[in-house]
Amino acid sequence: MTTVVAYAAPAAKAPLERTTIERREVREHDVLIDIKFAGICHSDIHQAREGWGEAIFPMVPGHEIAGVVSEVGPGVTKFAVGDRVGVGCMVDSCRECDNCRAGLEQYCTGGGMTGTYNAVGKDGEPTYGGYSQKIVVDENYVVRIPDALGLDVAAPLLCAGITTYSPLKHWNAGPGKKVAVLGMGGLGHMGVKIAHALGAEVTVLSQSLRKKDDGLKLGADHYHATSDPETFKALRGTFDLILSTVSTPLDLDAYLALLRTDGAFVNVGAPEEPVRLNLFSVIGGRKTLAGSGIGGIRETQEMLDFCAAHGFGAEIELIGASEINEAYERVLASDVRYRFVIDTATIR
């Protein structure tokens, strides 16, 4: 075992604090990664505060990890020391179910994917995430970060990037399609960039017009405030796809009315509270209400290559480890443009 410094929540809702954790020795197919940057996802806050249910403590959050390989196991064939790599929301799965074999490890039916943190691995030990100096991961759950992407702006792509890329691809966002991105935050700003790069006509639906200039600069064609009732009148029956990145309960019936016939409203934000729905909102117009998780390993690599080819990563605010707790509060206040990323050189 290797002892490394990390930042952990010792209990639910407790401030994160400096600690040490044990990383396993490098096994046959493992890679040891020196973490350089770790993004702060709203999911980290949900889990550290048990907003999504009972969690495992102490918890080292972080599933947007970018770093450099410093050691490889004797059976590793995909990576070498010095490679620039990333780790996202999972570090294992059953590898045998139909979904795993199809490259949909995120939807593993053989026990579910093993989360990068707040999970228990096959060895019976809890997993610890990226707010730490190093991590050991099986090579099959590691992706390569293209040289064209800085590691700092690439880190958030391991969750925010793939969480928006996967549904946009699945629901065929592209030329001739009108796509709305609901929420202009850590996920939403990536949804705008990716939908634009795919060739769709992109509209941002945000609570206010406060971030309109940013949205248009990142690729949106239109920007509307959802706090204005006229928005829902003017845009009725407009969109082929609405991608909701918000994590608060919505008036789903109002948003479903913005879809065209056969349109889809896809949730990637996950509110802690239940939501209500009048089924006539989907029956009329043969509309789809759906959800989407992250992507599989193969699709995550595809997403990284796509972002590199189009010359963009995430819009970030770089912070030190001592600022994590403040960053959590700022995320909750929507006071970040658009993803906090921890410089892990400050974890020491």
Summary of the structure (lengths in Angstrom):
residues: 348
radius of gyration: 19.8
end to end distance: 18.2
largest distance: 62.3
contacts: 1266
relative contact order: 0.16
helix: 29%
strand: 28%
